[in-house]
Amino acid sequence: MDADDVRHFLEGRTIYCFQPETRSLVAVIDYGPDGRCAARFSSGEADTGVYGFDGASYWTRYKTFRDGQTHAFHLRELGPGIAQAYFADGTKAFIQSQSSDLTGLAET
């Protein structure tokens, strides 16, 4: 996804995050238009943070999630409104969806 695609996919949206191996819902993240984000995890926990864009990548930093460290990601589109996120080192992060349902998504 290019820089415009990444921004359009995330900014001001609610994104559902799934484990790539099991496709189980892990978190719902609200990416506010002001650069703030809020995560609600399936465990019942919640966290807040900030996010931003760097070219075709984006980054997040939460208060406690992922030890409060900044992490950069890039997205690869898997279908309409669905993308696989990758850490900067190329390992898979969450499957991200603008919908709460991944039904019909091909194997990744």
C-alpha positions in Angstrom: 0.0 0.0 0.0 1.3 3.5 -0.8 1.4 6.4 1.6 -2.1 7.6 0.7 -3.6 4.1 1.0 -2.1 3.6 4.4 -3.4 7.0 5.7 -6.8 6.4 4.2 -6.9 2.9 5.7 -6.2 4.0 9.3 -6.7 7.7 10.0 -10.0 8.4 11.8 -11.1 4.8 11.6 -11.8 1.9 13.9 -9.7 -1.1 13.0 -10.2 -4.7 14.1 -7.0 -6.6 14.7 -6.7 -10.4 14.3 -3.9 -12.9 15.0 -2.6 -13.9 11.5 -2.2 -17.6 12.6 -5.6 -18.2 14.2 -7.6 -15.2 12.9 -8.9 -14.6 16.4 -9.8 -11.1 17.3 -7.1 -9.6 19.6 -8.0 -5.9 19.7 -10.1 -3.0 18.4 -8.1 0.1 17.8 -9.5 3.6 17.2 -7.1 5.8 15.2 -8.3 9.3 15.9 -7.8 12.1 13.3 -5.6 13.9 15.9 -2.8 11.3 16.0 -4.1 9.6 19.1 -5.1 5.9 19.3 -7.0 3.8 21.8 -6.9 0.0 21.9 -9.4 -2.3 23.5 -8.1 -5.8 23.9 -10.1 -9.0 23.9 -8.7 -9.7 27.4 -10.7 -6.7 28.7 -7.6 -4.5 29.0 -7.2 -1.1 27.3 -4.4 1.3 26.4 -3.9 4.6 24.8 -1.2 6.0 22.7 -0.2 8.0 19.6 0.4 7.1 16.0 1.8 8.8 12.9 2.9 8.2 9.3 6.3 8.0 7.6 5.9 7.6 3.9 4.1 4.3 3.2 4.6 3.2 6.8 3.0 4.1 10.0 4.1 3.9 13.6 2.4 3.5 17.0 3.5 4.0 20.6 1.2 3.0 23.5 1.6 3.6 27.2 2.1 0.0 28.0 1.3 -2.2 25.0 4.5 -3.6 23.4 6.4 -2.2 26.4 5.5 1.4 25.5 8.0 1.3 22.6 7.6 2.9 19.2 7.0 0.3 16.4 6.8 0.9 12.7 4.6 -1.1 10.3 3.8 -1.4 6.6 0.6 -2.8 5.2 -0.1 -5.2 2.4 -3.7 -5.2 1.1 -5.4 -8.6 1.4 -8.8 -7.5 0.2 -11.2 -4.6 0.4 -10.8 -3.0 3.8 -8.3 -5.8 5.0 -4.6 -5.6 5.3 -1.7 -7.6 6.8 0.5 -5.5 8.9 4.3 -6.2 9.1 6.8 -5.0 11.6 9.8 -3.1 10.2 11.8 -6.4 10.3 9.3 -8.1 8.0 7.6 -10.3 10.6 3.8 -10.4 10.6 1.9 -8.2 13.0 -1.9 -8.2 13.1 -4.3 -8.7 10.2 -6.2 -5.4 10.2 -9.7 -4.9 9.1 -12.2 -2.1 8.8 -14.9 -4.7 9.6 -15.3 -7.0 12.6 -15.5 -10.0 10.2 -12.8 -11.8 8.2 -15.2 -14.3 6.5 -14.2 -15.0 3.0 -10.6 -13.8 3.4 -8.2 -16.1 1.5 -5.3 -17.8 3.4 -2.4 -15.4 4.0 
